[in-house]
Amino acid sequence: MAIETTPLGFQKPDGNELARNGDNLIAANGAKAEELHQDARGRLTAIESKNSTQDGRLNAVEAKNSVQDGTLATHAAHLANLDHAAGFTGDPLELNDLAFAETLENGVATAAALDTRLTARVQPIVAAVIASDTAPATAAANAVSIALTNSDILKGTDVRAGRSIIATGYALPFTDATGYVSGGILSDGRWNFEKTPQVKGQADVTMRPLNATGWAIPFADKDGYVAGGIKNDGTAEFAKLNLTPANLLKLANETIGYPRSSRTKIAAIGDSLTDGYFGGVGNQDADSYPSRLREMVPAGVQVFNLGNSGYTTDEEAVRIGAIPLPLTVTGGSIPASGPVDVTTTAVIGWRATGTVRTIPGTLAGIPGTLTRNASDTVFSFTRTTDGSAVTVPAGTVYVPDFAGHAGDTAIILLGRNNVSYSIKGADATIGEHVAKGIDRIVNWLTPQIKQVLVVSATTTTSETSGTGGYTNIADINARLAAAYPSRFLNLRSYLVNQAIYDLGITPTSADLATMAADTLPASIMDGGTDNTHWSKATATLVAAQINNYLTTRGWV
């Protein structure tokens, strides 16, 4: 007679057990229960191994095992069927042994817990068996539902509280709506935010962490970018300012107490382009741009032409007293008459040795002339009139006759001769040397509010784009524009692109080619042949450009 079995392999009672040659239904089903028991223990041991790796919580078991190892639902379903097959009543996982239910909640299914469960629940006689297996999906759903219901942690309606939070470095992590770490208190006690905090009630204001290198106290705009603040050196700097007329007036009133450059004295500091160089002859002030400027400024404003043909940036600075020149007299005194050698420790960017420089002035109160010829550090001083010998302390500073303009409004046009004669002093490049020299002149000006206009160096007609001279001039002007953004006049650009039209000259094909190569056209230069010095008419245009700047700024 055929014996009917359940899908799990248990024999169904049919009333003929004793007639089957002692085939004991209870023993057979008990053996089958033991077999399933061992199978379940093996599966739960695998679950325990995986759960212990993932922080042992049921939520982690459900999330990981459902994807990786045949799902927890399948194991729970088989376990549920075993309960029914063994004659358990009620819901398969609603057990009396609270220890096992607590074990499931914590995600640690131990062999001891399983033994407790089965030993306590298996009855000596199987009274009945189920006709078919419970659907695995249903059993899994029941198992998870009951486990969550029995959990003390998950009594609320939001099951996210049972999720495992892996938050390295956090003492108290916070999670977002999806259960991921969004910030919290770090292990060292500091606050950290993975996502930008938002100010409650202010949709356009967020508390963004600032990456602000160089700032001690940075201020951010609504987009989280640095708008200004206090820098590491203690200075305040702001990229955005509310400069309304009212605010500007207030600022002006507050600065009245600061000394500023004279509005009635203008010092034109430069080389031959300032001095006045026409027809191959220098020192022609009457046709220079400073002379034309005198005719344009208001009555009572003086314009001093301090330019000197052929001078480098440093040489001009020494000549006007912007670079102090300490001198030590050989023998310790100026003789009653005649020259005497003097030495200096100052490092100056002189022209090549053999280029004579004579600078009238006074040494220890004695008028005379300082002459530099064959050395950068050894010169001669010759007193103007004979008299008694005068003792001179070592390091006495020479006072040039052209000094005394440190309080004037200043116009600086230098650098051309440094490029022409490759003079860079002790610096790495010509551009660096010129920029440092001009900076020393600016710092020499004494007013706290300095009215100083830094004019771009100019190229020659042959220094077209890409040539060495052009590159050096471009480097000088880039440095000056960066150092003095609100006090820089790009005269070179005007002379290249517009001056010829303002002079009413029709450009020749050669002019147009030169202008296209980004340098000065020959038609605006002196005699049309001098490739460095502009014509007298062009000097008038230069004066007009400078006057327009001075007037616009209210400096005169």
C-alpha positions, 0 to 999 in steps of 0.5 A: 500500500502506498504511503502518502507524505507531505511535501516536507517528507512526513508520512501521513497517518492512514490507520494502517501503521501497525500492519506495515511490519512494525513500520512506526509512523512516529519513529519515521516522522521523528527521524524526518524531523531530526533530519530537517532539524539538522538542515535548519541548524546548518542554515541558521549557522550560515545566517549567524556567520553573515549576521555577525559580520554585519553588526548582527541586527535583523534589519541587516540580515533581512537587507543583506541575506535577501540579496546574497545567500538565498534570502532569509525568507526561504530559511524562515519558511522552512523553519515555519513548516518544521514547526507545523510538521512537529505539531506546534500550534499557533503562529510558527514564530510566536513562541514561549521561549522569549530567549529565542525571539530576542535572539532573532531580534538581535540577529544572532541565531545560535545553535543553543537557541535552536536546541531550546526551541525544538527540544521544548516544543517537539511533542512525543507523538505527532498527532497530525501533520500539515497537508501542504507546505506554507508558502515561503513568501508568506512565512517570511513575511510573518516572521519579519512582521512578528520579529518587528512587533516583538522588538522593544527597539521597533515599537514605533511605526518607523522601522528605520530605527533598527537599521545598522549605522556604520559611521566611522569617526562619529561618536553620535551620528545623525541619519537622513530619511533614507537611513544614511549618515548625514552628520553628527558629533565626531569622536573628538567632539567636533560637529560635522555635517555631510549635507549643508545645514539650512537655516530654518525659515530661510530657504536661501540661507544655508550654513555652508562649511567654508574652505577659505585658505588664508582667512582667519574669519571668512564671511560667506554669501548666500551661495556659500562663497567667501565674500570677504572677512579678516585675513590671517595677517589681521587685514580686512578684505571684501570683494563686495562693498555697498558703495552708495553715494551716501556711503562714499560721502561718509567714507570721505568725511572720515578720511579728512584727517589723513594727509594726502598728496598735494593737489597743487603739485605734480611730480612727473617721474620718468626717463627720456619719454618724460624729460622731452627727447626730440631729434636725438636731443634730450632735456627739451622740457618745452615740448615734453608731455609735462609741459603740455600738462601744465597748460591743461591743469587748473591755474595754480597747479605746478607740474615738475618735470623730474625725467632724465634721459637714459636713466633706469628705474633705480637710477631715477629713484636715486636721483629724486631721493626715493632710494636712499644712498648711504655714503662713506667718505674715504678718509672720513672727511670731505677735503677743503677742495677737489674730489674724494672717493665715497663708497655705498652698500646700496644695491642699485640697478645701474647702467653698465659701468662706464655710463657716467651719472652725475647727481647734484646734491649735498653730503653732510650739508656740503653742496656738490656733485656725486659722479658714478662712472666705473663702479656700482659701489665706488663714486666720487664727490666733488664739493661745489665751493672750496672750504674747510674739511668736514668730517662725515660719519660713515653711512651718511645719506646723500640728499639729491637736489631733485628731492623734496617731491615726496608729498606731490601727486606723482606720475611714474613712467619708467622701465623703458631703459631697463628693457633697452639695456637689459638692466635687472639689478639683483633680481631674476628678471627685468620685469621683477626689477622694474616692478620692485623699483616702482614700488619703492618709489610709491612707498617713498611718497609720504602721504597716507592717501597717495595720489600716484598714477603708474603709467605703462611702459611702452614698446618701440616700433620694432618690438612687435608681438613675440619679440624679446622686448615686447615680452619684457614690456608685457611682463612689466605692465602685467605686474604694474596693473596687478599691483596698482589696479585702480591707479594704472594707465594703459598708455601703451594700448592707447598709443598702439590703437587710437593715437594715430586717429586722434592725430588725424593721420591716415595710417600707412600700410606699414602703420597698419601692419605694425599696429596689427603686431601690437606695437606703436606705428611709425607715424606717431613717432619723432620724425617718423624714424625714431622707433622709441620716442614719440613726436611732439604732437603725440606728447600732447596726446599723452598729456591729455590722457594723463590730465583726463585721469587726474581730473576724473579722480579729482586729484587736481 
